[in-house]
Amino acid sequence: GVADIESYIDRVGVELREAMQEAATGRGLERARAFASEHRGLVLSTVVPLAIVLRYPAAGVAVMRLLGPAFVLSSRLLPPRMQWSSAVALSLGTGASASRPPRSASPCRYL
């Protein structure tokens, strides 16, 4: 569950920090290579989008133009159980109302 995800994030953070420190001090890239091969999906999901956006800046703009409004609308139009903020709030035990301001606080009366 959530505890497994948190422990994975902590473990990856420690491994990455150790690999970066070793590479920065000039002791070699063996640990960084081991990290990249062990966490291949994480590295690819970070490097590939970054490379695409740096190579084709219009791709980044297009993604933000398409996904930005979808994210905003989904946070207001989906049922609370399907909203990311509600899911996070429920997993933390804070309730759905603590994860976002009330609807009256919206600057646009239609949102």
C-alpha positions as CSV (number, residue, x, y, z in Angstrom):
1,G,0.0,0.0,0.0
2,V,1.1,3.5,0.8
3,A,3.8,2.3,3.2
4,D,5.4,0.2,0.4
5,I,5.4,3.3,-1.9
6,E,6.9,5.5,0.7
7,S,9.7,2.9,1.5
8,Y,10.4,2.6,-2.2
9,I,10.7,6.3,-2.6
10,D,13.0,6.5,0.4
11,R,15.2,3.7,-0.8
12,V,15.5,5.2,-4.3
13,G,16.3,8.6,-2.8
14,V,19.1,7.1,-0.7
15,E,20.5,5.0,-3.6
16,L,20.4,8.0,-6.0
17,R,22.1,10.3,-3.4
18,E,24.9,7.8,-2.8
19,A,25.4,7.3,-6.6
20,M,25.5,11.1,-7.2
21,Q,27.9,11.7,-4.3
22,E,30.2,9.0,-5.6
23,A,30.1,10.4,-9.2
24,A,30.6,14.0,-8.0
25,T,33.7,13.1,-5.9
26,G,35.3,11.4,-8.9
27,R,35.3,7.8,-7.5
28,G,33.7,6.4,-10.6
29,L,30.3,5.9,-12.2
30,E,29.8,2.2,-11.2
31,R,27.1,3.0,-8.6
32,A,25.3,5.4,-11.0
33,R,25.3,2.7,-13.7
34,A,24.0,0.1,-11.2
35,F,21.2,2.6,-10.2
36,A,20.3,3.2,-13.8
37,S,20.1,-0.5,-14.6
38,E,18.2,-1.3,-11.5
39,H,15.7,1.5,-11.9
40,R,15.5,1.5,-15.7
41,G,11.8,2.5,-15.8
42,L,12.3,5.5,-13.5
43,V,15.3,6.7,-15.5
44,L,13.4,6.3,-18.8
45,S,10.3,8.0,-17.6
46,T,12.4,11.0,-16.6
47,V,15.0,11.2,-19.4
48,V,12.8,10.5,-22.4
49,P,10.2,13.2,-21.7
50,L,13.0,15.7,-20.9
51,A,14.9,14.8,-24.1
52,I,11.7,15.3,-26.1
53,V,10.9,18.6,-24.6
54,L,14.5,19.9,-24.9
55,R,14.7,18.7,-28.6
56,Y,11.2,19.8,-29.5
57,P,10.0,22.6,-27.2
58,A,6.7,22.8,-29.1
59,A,5.9,19.3,-27.8
60,G,6.1,20.5,-24.2
61,V,3.8,23.4,-25.1
62,A,1.3,21.1,-26.8
63,V,1.3,18.7,-23.9
64,M,0.6,21.5,-21.4
65,R,-2.1,22.9,-23.7
66,L,-3.8,19.5,-23.9
67,L,-3.3,18.1,-20.5
68,G,-3.4,21.3,-18.4
69,P,-7.1,22.0,-18.9
70,A,-7.9,18.3,-18.6
71,F,-6.2,18.2,-15.2
72,V,-8.0,21.4,-14.0
73,L,-11.4,20.1,-15.3
74,S,-10.9,16.7,-13.8
75,S,-10.2,18.2,-10.4
76,R,-13.6,19.9,-10.5
77,L,-15.9,17.7,-12.6
78,L,-15.1,14.2,-11.6
79,P,-16.8,12.6,-8.6
80,P,-14.7,13.1,-5.4
81,R,-13.7,9.4,-5.2
82,M,-12.1,9.7,-8.7
83,Q,-10.1,12.9,-8.0
84,W,-6.4,12.6,-7.3
85,S,-6.6,15.1,-4.4
86,S,-9.4,13.1,-2.8
87,A,-7.5,9.9,-3.2
88,V,-4.4,11.4,-1.5
89,A,-6.4,12.9,1.3
90,L,-8.3,9.7,1.9
91,S,-5.0,7.7,2.0
92,L,-3.6,10.1,4.5
93,G,-6.7,10.0,6.5
94,T,-7.4,13.7,6.3
95,G,-10.7,13.5,4.4
96,A,-11.6,15.0,1.0
97,S,-12.5,18.5,2.4
98,A,-9.0,19.1,3.7
99,S,-7.3,18.5,0.3
100,R,-8.7,21.5,-1.5
101,P,-10.5,24.8,-0.8
102,P,-14.3,25.0,-0.9
103,R,-15.9,25.7,-4.2
104,S,-16.8,29.2,-3.2
105,A,-13.1,30.1,-3.0
106,S,-12.7,29.6,-6.7
107,P,-12.0,32.9,-8.6
108,C,-14.2,31.7,-11.5
109,R,-17.8,31.1,-10.7
110,Y,-18.1,28.3,-13.3
111,L,-15.4,26.1,-11.7
